[in-house]
Amino acid sequence: MKFVCPNLAAAVKYNSASRPFRIWDLVFIVLLAMVTYLCVRSSSFMIELPWFPRRAAEWADSSSHLPHTIAFFALALTGYLLRLPTRWVLPNLESRPMFVANSVFFVLLIVVLEMLQLWLPERTFSWLDIAAGWAGAGVAAATCLAAWLTGLRWQASSS
C-alpha cells in the first residue's frame, strides 16, 4: 500500500495492513486526547493549566482562534502522515479513499468537539472556532496533498 506522502515514506515506513501498533500511533492518540481535553474542559483559559508553559498559555489566551488552527493542524498532519485513524478501521483502503476518509473524520471531529461545548456551562459554541479548526486541518491536508503530488511528479520525471 502506498504512503499518502511518498517523499516522507523513507522517514516513516510501514505496511498499513500488517503493521503492529507503534510509537507513532501513540503520538497520534496523545495529540487527539490533548486536543479533545482542551476543547471540552470546563474553562477555556489555558493559563489555568499548571502543566502548560506560561508564555504559550498567555499567547493562546490572547489569540482568539489561532490556537484552534495550530492544534488541529498538528493533529490532522499527524493523522494524514500516518494514515490514522482510518487505518485502524479500514486497514486495506487505498491511498485516495483513505485520504478522503481521514478528511471526513477531521471535519466531523472538529464539529463534534465544538458542539459538545453547548452542554458545558462555562464554554460557548462558536462557528469561528469550527472555521479555525477546519483551516488547520485544511492546511495539513493541503501540505500532504502537495507533498504527495510533488512526489508523483518527481517519480514520473525520474523514470
N, CA, C and O of each residue as an XYZ file, in Angstrom:
636
protein
N       0.838     -1.168      0.000
C       0.000      0.000      0.000
C       0.888      1.238      0.000
O       1.892      1.268      0.711
N       0.548      2.245     -0.768
C       1.369      3.441     -0.878
C       1.110      4.382      0.289
O       0.018      4.425      0.856
N       2.142      5.125      0.625
C       2.064      6.126      1.677
C       1.386      7.364      1.112
O       1.560      7.665     -0.069
N       0.619      8.088      1.917
C      -0.094      9.273      1.451
C       0.890     10.315      0.929
O       0.630     10.935     -0.102
N       1.993     10.520      1.604
C       3.027     11.470      1.184
C       4.282     10.672      0.863
O       5.094     10.443      1.759
N       4.477     10.232     -0.402
C       5.552      9.308     -0.717
C       6.946      9.832     -0.408
O       7.822      9.040     -0.062
N       7.188     11.135     -0.518
C       8.523     11.624     -0.238
C       8.846     11.606      1.256
O       9.991     11.859      1.632
N       7.894     11.320      2.095
C       8.154     11.147      3.516
C       8.150      9.669      3.903
O       8.327      9.329      5.073
N       7.948      8.797      2.922
C       7.841      7.371      3.208
C       9.128      6.815      3.797
O       9.086      5.895      4.614
N      10.268      7.359      3.395
C      11.525      6.865      3.935
C      11.634      7.151      5.433
O      12.217      6.359      6.174
N      11.084      8.265      5.873
C      11.151      8.631      7.283
C      10.193      7.815      8.142
O      10.511      7.488      9.285
N       9.041      7.487      7.609
C       8.029      6.754      8.361
C       7.582      5.566      7.519
O       6.588      5.652      6.798
N       8.317      4.452      7.609
C       7.999      3.273      6.797
C       7.005      2.390      7.541
O       7.094      2.212      8.756
N       6.064      1.846      6.789
C       5.163      0.878      7.378
C       4.285      0.254      6.310
O       4.113      0.803      5.221
N       3.742     -0.886      6.638
C       2.769     -1.557      5.807
C       1.456     -1.495      6.572
O       1.315     -2.140      7.611
N       0.499     -0.732      6.072
C      -0.698     -0.442      6.853
C      -1.550     -1.670      7.142
O      -2.275     -1.685      8.136
N      -1.486     -2.684      6.315
C      -2.335     -3.852      6.527
C      -1.787     -4.753      7.635
O      -2.564     -5.359      8.373
N      -0.465     -4.850      7.760
C       0.093     -5.798      8.722
C       0.920     -5.128      9.811
O       1.508     -5.822     10.640
N       0.980     -3.829      9.833
C       1.824     -3.109     10.774
C       1.221     -3.138     12.166
O       0.048     -2.810     12.346
N       2.019     -3.532     13.155
C       1.503     -3.511     14.527
C       1.455     -2.085     15.064
O       1.964     -1.147     14.449
N       0.838     -1.954     16.213
C       0.767     -0.659     16.895
C       2.189     -0.182     17.176
O       3.009     -0.945     17.687
N       2.486      1.074     16.845
C       3.827      1.617     17.041
C       3.763      2.923     17.806
O       2.688      3.426     18.135
N       4.940      3.458     18.080
C       5.048      4.691     18.861
C       4.335      5.849     18.172
O       3.793      6.720     18.853
N       4.321      5.884     16.819
C       3.660      6.979     16.108
C       2.148      6.933     16.323
O       1.488      7.972     16.343
N       1.608      5.741     16.482
C       0.190      5.630     16.819
C      -0.073      6.273     18.179
O      -1.085      6.945     18.378
N       0.849      6.057     19.104
C       0.723      6.643     20.430
C       0.814      8.166     20.362
O       0.101      8.861     21.087
N       1.684      8.690     19.499
C       1.789     10.138     19.323
C       0.449     10.700     18.861
O      -0.007     11.721     19.376
N      -0.183     10.037     17.890
C      -1.492     10.491     17.408
C      -2.539     10.424     18.514
O      -3.337     11.349     18.669
N      -2.543      9.339     19.281
C      -3.518      9.186     20.361
C      -3.323     10.276     21.418
O      -4.301     10.834     21.915
N      -2.082     10.579     21.762
C      -1.805     11.632     22.755
C      -2.266     12.987     22.225
O      -2.885     13.758     22.959
N      -1.969     13.289     20.946
C      -2.431     14.550     20.354
C      -3.952     14.630     20.338
O      -4.529     15.668     20.666
N      -4.598     13.534     19.957
C      -6.067     13.501     19.927
C      -6.647     13.713     21.323
O      -7.606     14.465     21.496
N      -6.064     13.053     22.308
C      -6.548     13.207     23.687
C      -6.331     14.636     24.187
O      -7.193     15.204     24.858
N      -5.179     15.208     23.858
C      -4.887     16.568     24.315
C      -5.820     17.588     23.670
O      -6.341     18.468     24.354
N      -6.035     17.479     22.359
C      -6.940     18.410     21.671
C      -8.363     18.240     22.195
O      -9.063     19.228     22.416
N      -8.790     17.005     22.395
C     -10.132     16.753     22.917
C     -10.281     17.348     24.315
O     -11.279     18.004     24.612
N      -9.299     17.119     25.159
C      -9.357     17.659     26.523
C      -9.430     19.186     26.502
O     -10.238     19.781     27.214
N      -8.591     19.812     25.691
C      -8.573     21.276     25.642
C      -9.882     21.837     25.089
O     -10.273     22.951     25.441
N     -10.561     21.080     24.230
C     -11.830     21.553     23.657
C     -13.015     21.396     24.597
O     -13.962     22.180     24.532
N     -12.976     20.394     25.473
C     -14.166     20.123     26.288
C     -13.960     20.350     27.783
O     -14.856     20.044     28.570
N     -12.830     20.865     28.189
C     -12.655     21.132     29.621
C     -13.515     22.314     30.034
O     -13.958     23.087     29.185
N     -13.749     22.457     31.309
C     -14.734     23.433     31.773
C     -14.333     24.886     31.516
O     -15.205     25.732     31.315
N     -13.052     25.189     31.520
C     -12.615     26.573     31.314
C     -11.849     26.680     29.995
O     -11.131     25.758     29.609
N     -12.008     27.790     29.322
C     -11.307     27.964     28.054
C      -9.962     28.662     28.225
O      -9.262     28.885     27.237
N      -9.584     29.012     29.454
C      -8.328     29.724     29.683
C      -7.179     28.745     29.868
O      -7.197     27.912     30.774
N      -6.182     28.852     29.001
C      -5.024     27.967     29.046
C      -4.128     28.273     30.245
O      -3.418     27.392     30.730
N      -4.158     29.495     30.716
C      -3.296     29.907     31.825
C      -3.601     29.094     33.089
O      -2.756     28.994     33.978
N      -4.782     28.525     33.169
C      -5.185     27.735     34.335
C      -4.599     26.326     34.337
O      -4.738     25.600     35.322
N      -3.948     25.934     33.246
C      -3.346     24.606     33.173
C      -1.934     24.647     33.757
O      -1.061     25.305     33.191
N      -1.689     23.963     34.870
C      -0.365     24.048     35.502
C       0.749     23.426     34.660
O       1.902     23.840     34.774
N       0.432     22.456     33.831
C       1.440     21.764     33.026
C       1.742     22.469     31.703
O       2.702     22.110     31.021
N       0.945     23.457     31.337
C       1.134     24.152     30.058
C       2.113     25.305     30.257
O       1.977     26.042     31.234
N       3.100     25.495     29.369
C       4.063     26.596     29.533
C       3.362     27.954     29.630
O       2.459     28.254     28.849
N       3.786     28.758     30.588
C       3.095     30.008     30.902
C       3.046     30.978     29.713
O       1.987     31.533     29.420
N       4.161     31.187     29.037
C       4.179     32.130     27.914
C       3.273     31.649     26.780
O       2.575     32.449     26.158
N       3.287     30.351     26.516
C       2.415     29.805     25.476
C       0.950     29.948     25.880
O       0.094     30.234     25.042
N       0.666     29.748     27.162
C      -0.709     29.886     27.649
C      -1.193     31.327     27.540
O      -2.332     31.577     27.146
N      -0.327     32.274     27.891
C      -0.708     33.688     27.770
C      -0.980     34.053     26.313
O      -1.938     34.764     26.008
N      -0.123     33.556     25.413
C      -0.330     33.815     23.983
C      -1.642     33.187     23.503
O      -2.414     33.824     22.786
N      -1.890     31.934     23.903
C      -3.104     31.241     23.470
C      -4.359     31.933     23.992
O      -5.368     32.000     23.289
N      -4.303     32.448     25.218
C      -5.460     33.146     25.770
C      -5.699     34.492     25.087
O      -6.839     34.944     24.977
N      -4.618     35.127     24.630
C      -4.786     36.424     23.966
C      -5.138     36.277     22.487
O      -5.732     37.180     21.898
N      -4.777     35.147     21.887
C      -5.124     34.877     20.484
C      -6.456     34.159     20.471
O      -6.656     33.199     21.215
N      -7.339     34.604     19.654
C      -8.689     34.056     19.698
C      -8.792     32.674     19.047
O      -9.115     31.696     19.721
N      -8.524     32.591     17.759
C      -8.783     31.337     17.043
C      -7.527     30.657     16.517
O      -7.595     29.521     16.046
N      -6.394     31.324     16.589
C      -5.161     30.738     16.087
C      -4.764     29.454     16.821
O      -4.275     28.530     16.171
N      -4.949     29.348     18.140
C      -4.636     28.079     18.799
C      -5.454     26.895     18.255
O      -4.941     25.779     18.174
N      -6.717     27.131     17.884
C      -7.518     26.070     17.267
C      -6.873     25.622     15.958
O      -6.752     24.428     15.683
N      -6.466     26.596     15.164
C      -5.866     26.291     13.873
C      -4.597     25.474     14.055
O      -4.395     24.479     13.359
N      -3.748     25.881     14.977
C      -2.483     25.178     15.196
C      -2.716     23.777     15.752
O      -2.083     22.820     15.307
N      -3.612     23.651     16.714
C      -3.875     22.341     17.323
C      -4.421     21.353     16.299
O      -3.965     20.211     16.235
N      -5.393     21.784     15.498
C      -5.964     20.859     14.523
C      -5.035     20.639     13.332
O      -5.117     19.605     12.670
N      -4.149     21.604     13.052
C      -3.125     21.378     12.031
C      -2.198     20.247     12.481
O      -1.932     19.321     11.715
N      -1.704     20.319     13.723
C      -0.795     19.291     14.236
C      -1.472     17.924     14.278
O      -0.880     16.921     13.878
N      -2.704     17.885     14.761
C      -3.431     16.624     14.838
C      -3.692     16.046     13.452
O      -3.449     14.863     13.216
N      -4.183     16.873     12.538
C      -4.506     16.385     11.198
C      -3.250     16.001     10.423
O      -3.254     15.002      9.703
N      -2.180     16.775     10.558
C      -0.948     16.435      9.848
C      -0.430     15.080     10.310
O      -0.024     14.254      9.493
N      -0.445     14.857     11.611
C      -0.030     13.553     12.142
C      -0.943     12.450     11.610
O      -0.473     11.383     11.216
N      -2.245     12.711     11.602
C      -3.191     11.719     11.097
C      -3.003     11.424      9.616
O      -3.058     10.264      9.206
N      -2.783     12.449      8.816
C      -2.581     12.228      7.383
C      -1.279     11.500      7.106
O      -1.248     10.587      6.281
N      -0.211     11.882      7.776
C       1.078     11.246      7.527
C       1.074      9.776      7.920
O       1.691      8.945      7.254
N       0.380      9.463      8.999
C       0.337      8.082      9.475
C      -0.861      7.309      8.952
O      -0.996      6.112      9.203
N      -1.737      8.007      8.218
C      -2.970      7.427      7.688
C      -3.862      6.909      8.807
O      -4.504      5.865      8.689
N      -3.880      7.667      9.890
C      -4.727      7.344     11.026
C      -5.851      8.353     11.044
O      -5.652      9.431     10.485
N      -6.940      8.131     11.591
C      -7.424      6.940     12.278
C      -8.101      5.938     11.347
O      -8.507      4.860     11.781
N      -8.222      6.292     10.074
C      -8.918      5.417      9.125
C      -8.256      4.049      9.029
O      -8.943      3.042      8.856
N      -6.926      3.999      9.138
C      -6.220      2.730      9.017
C      -6.639      1.746     10.092
O      -6.601      0.535      9.870
N      -7.043      2.255     11.271
C      -7.481      1.362     12.331
C      -8.801      0.694     11.985
O      -9.036     -0.454     12.361
N      -9.660      1.403     11.273
C     -10.993      0.885     10.954
C     -10.995      0.147      9.616
O     -11.576     -0.932      9.499
N     -10.347      0.727      8.616
C     -10.315      0.164      7.263
C      -8.863     -0.003      6.804
O      -8.379      0.812      6.019
N      -8.152     -1.044      7.273
C      -6.722     -1.150      7.008
C      -6.356     -1.398      5.543
O      -5.225     -1.107      5.153
N      -7.251     -1.913      4.729
C      -6.918     -2.234      3.347
C      -7.369     -1.183      2.343
O      -7.352     -1.430      1.137
N      -7.764     -0.036      2.819
C      -8.223      1.037      1.941
C      -7.049      1.632      1.174
O      -5.958      1.787      1.723
N      -7.273      1.965     -0.094
C      -6.225      2.565     -0.921
C      -5.951      4.004     -0.482
O      -6.684      4.554      0.340
N      -4.897      4.612     -1.031
C      -4.429      5.930     -0.596
C      -5.469      7.030     -0.747
O      -5.740      7.755      0.210
N      -6.065      7.172     -1.950
C      -7.014      8.283     -2.156
C      -8.261      8.163     -1.297
O      -8.639      9.134     -0.642
N      -8.924      6.991     -1.278
C     -10.098      6.894     -0.390
C      -9.743      7.081      1.083
O     -10.548      7.613      1.847
N      -8.541      6.648      1.493
C      -8.137      6.828      2.883
C      -7.922      8.307      3.184
O      -8.258      8.771      4.274
N      -7.371      9.046      2.238
C      -7.173     10.486      2.408
C      -8.523     11.178      2.583
O      -8.679     12.040      3.447
N      -9.485     10.798      1.766
C     -10.831     11.382      1.858
C     -11.488     10.982      3.180
O     -12.110     11.814      3.840
N     -11.352      9.722      3.564
C     -11.948      9.257      4.819
C     -11.337      9.986      6.010
O     -12.055     10.353      6.940
N     -10.023     10.200      5.995
C      -9.383     10.963      7.071
C      -9.889     12.398      7.084
O     -10.108     12.969      8.153
N     -10.075     12.984      5.911
C     -10.590     14.360      5.834
C     -11.981     14.452      6.451
O     -12.270     15.376      7.211
N     -12.829     13.503      6.124
C     -14.184     13.477      6.689
C     -14.106     13.309      8.209
O     -14.847     13.962      8.943
N     -13.221     12.443      8.675
C     -13.058     12.241     10.115
C     -12.701     13.553     10.808
O     -13.304     13.899     11.823
N     -11.723     14.287     10.268
C     -11.286     15.523     10.928
C     -12.353     16.606     10.867
O     -12.519     17.357     11.828
N     -13.071     16.701      9.769
C     -14.162     17.686      9.666
C     -15.226     17.392     10.723
O     -15.683     18.300     11.416
N     -15.615     16.129     10.844
C     -16.642     15.755     11.821
C     -16.137     15.883     13.252
O     -16.888     16.299     14.134
N     -14.877     15.534     13.496
C     -14.303     15.662     14.836
C     -14.356     17.109     15.314
O     -14.728     17.382     16.455
N     -13.984     18.024     14.438
C     -13.981     19.440     14.804
C     -15.396     19.912     15.144
O     -15.593     20.631     16.123
N     -16.362     19.514     14.350
C     -17.758     19.913     14.610
C     -18.260     19.299     15.909
O     -18.892     19.987     16.711
N     -17.992     18.020     16.130
C     -18.471     17.349     17.343
C     -17.839     17.965     18.589
O     -18.532     18.205     19.577
N     -16.530     18.222     18.551
C     -15.879     18.816     19.731
C     -16.424     20.208     20.041
O     -16.569     20.582     21.205
N     -16.720     20.957     19.010
C     -17.284     22.298     19.243
C     -18.736     22.197     19.721
O     -19.150     22.971     20.585
N     -19.501     21.273     19.183
C     -20.903     21.124     19.601
C     -21.018     20.620     21.036
O     -21.996     20.922     21.721
N     -20.029     19.855     21.496
C     -20.049     19.409     22.889
C     -20.017     20.598     23.847
O     -20.468     20.490     24.987
N     -19.493     21.713     23.394
C     -19.424     22.900     24.251
C     -20.801     23.513     24.515
O     -20.949     24.346     25.409
N     -21.800     23.105     23.745
C     -23.169     23.578     24.003
C     -23.662     23.136     25.383
O     -24.489     23.814     25.993
N     -23.155     22.002     25.873
C     -23.605     21.457     27.144
C     -22.660     21.778     28.292
O     -22.893     21.345     29.421
N     -21.598     22.528     28.023
C     -20.678     22.917     29.083
C     -21.000     24.351     29.512
O     -20.959     25.261     28.684
N     -21.317     24.565     30.783
C     -21.806     25.882     31.222
C     -20.819     27.027     31.003
O     -21.248     28.141     30.701
N     -19.531     26.794     31.141
C     -18.559     27.887     31.012
C     -18.006     28.023     29.595
O     -17.173     28.895     29.352
N     -18.436     27.204     28.675
C     -17.928     27.248     27.308
C     -19.043     27.700     26.372
O     -20.225     27.582     26.694
N     -18.652     28.219     25.210
C     -19.637     28.672     24.222
C     -19.315     28.082     22.859
O     -18.154     27.938     22.475
N     -20.362     27.753     22.154
C     -20.247     27.255     20.781
C     -19.879     28.427     19.875
O     -20.407     29.527     20.035
N     -18.973     28.192     18.921
C     -18.571     29.259     18.016
C     -18.301     28.692     16.622
O     -17.506     27.767     16.455
N     -18.974     29.262     15.632
C     -18.715     28.868     14.243
C     -17.300     29.267     13.832
O     -16.694     28.616     12.980
N     -16.773     30.329     14.430
C     -15.409     30.754     14.108
C     -14.383     29.739     14.600
O     -13.350     29.548     13.958
N     -14.650     29.088     15.727
C     -13.763     28.019     16.198
C     -13.781     26.843     15.230
O     -12.747     26.237     14.951
N     -14.963     26.530     14.724
C     -15.067     25.451     13.731
C     -14.292     25.827     12.478
O     -13.552     25.008     11.933
N     -14.458     27.054     12.023
C     -13.730     27.505     10.824
C     -12.226     27.486     11.058
O     -11.466     27.117     10.162
N     -11.788     27.880     12.253
C     -10.358     27.857     12.559
C      -9.830     26.420     12.587
O      -8.735     26.153     12.093
N     -10.599     25.504     13.158
C     -10.208     24.092     13.158
C     -10.143     23.529     11.750
O      -9.207     22.811     11.397
N     -11.154     23.862     10.945
C     -11.150     23.409      9.545
C      -9.969     23.994      8.782
O      -9.383     23.326      7.930
N      -9.618     25.242      9.086
C      -8.465     25.863      8.413
C      -7.188     25.098      8.752
O      -6.378     24.830      7.865
N      -6.999     24.746     10.015
C      -5.818     23.973     10.407
C      -5.772     22.608      9.747
O      -4.735     22.194      9.229
N      -6.903     21.908      9.767
C      -6.960     20.587      9.119
C      -6.801     20.722      7.605
O      -6.191     19.868      6.962
N      -7.351     21.799      7.040
C      -7.227     22.019      5.598
C      -5.797     22.302      5.179
O      -5.351     21.825      4.135
N      -5.071     23.072      5.979
C      -3.661     23.338      5.667
C      -2.850     22.045      5.780
O      -1.949     21.809      4.974
N      -3.160     21.213      6.765
C      -2.482     19.918      6.889
C      -2.784     19.039      5.680
O      -1.886     18.391      5.142
N      -4.045     19.015      5.253
C      -4.415     18.220      4.073
C      -3.714     18.752      2.825
O      -3.206     17.976      2.016
N      -3.687     20.075      2.672
C      -3.028     20.665      1.507
C      -1.531     20.381      1.520
O      -0.935     20.138      0.471
N      -0.923     20.411      2.700
C       0.505     20.117      2.818
C       0.797     18.690      2.369
O       1.721     18.455      1.591
N       0.015     17.746      2.857
C       0.230     16.344      2.470
C      -0.102     16.122      1.004
O       0.600     15.388      0.308
N      -1.160     16.748      0.538
C      -1.527     16.598     -0.869
C      -0.445     17.169     -1.774
O      -0.111     16.564     -2.792
N       0.109     18.331     -1.417
C       1.194     18.930     -2.208
C       2.433     18.033     -2.201
O       3.081     17.852     -3.231
N       2.755     17.474     -1.034
C       3.908     16.572     -0.953
C       3.663     15.312     -1.782
O       4.572     14.811     -2.445
N       2.445     14.812     -1.741
C       2.104     13.605     -2.494
C       2.185     13.876     -3.992
O       2.757     13.074     -4.731
N       1.620     14.997     -4.455
C       1.657     15.324     -5.878
C       3.081     15.632     -6.341
O       3.464     15.257     -7.449
N       3.865     16.309     -5.506
C       5.262     16.580     -5.841
C       6.037     15.279     -5.960
O       6.860     15.120     -6.862
N       5.778     14.362     -5.063
C       6.431     13.047     -5.115
C       6.060     12.290     -6.373
O       6.909     11.622     -6.962
N       4.796     12.381     -6.800
C       4.371     11.707     -8.029
C       5.053     12.319     -9.248
O       5.499     11.598    -10.140
N       5.134     13.655     -9.286
C       5.799     14.310    -10.418
C       7.270     13.954    -10.452
O       7.829     13.716    -11.522
N       7.904     13.914     -9.283
C       9.320     13.595     -9.220
C       9.563     12.168     -9.706
O      10.521     11.911    -10.435
N       8.689     11.237     -9.300
C       8.838      9.850     -9.741
C       8.620      9.743    -11.248
O       9.327      8.992    -11.920
N       7.649     10.486    -11.790
C       7.365     10.419    -13.218
C       8.507     11.021    -14.036
O       8.824     10.503    -15.107
N       9.132     12.101    -13.561
C      10.194     12.735    -14.327
C      11.525     11.996    -14.202
O      12.402     12.162    -15.050
N      11.687     11.185    -13.161
C      12.953     10.469    -12.980
C      12.973      9.148    -13.746
O      14.039      8.545    -13.863
N      11.856      8.677    -14.267
C      11.846      7.392    -14.958
C      11.984      7.542    -16.450
O      11.993      6.545    -17.172
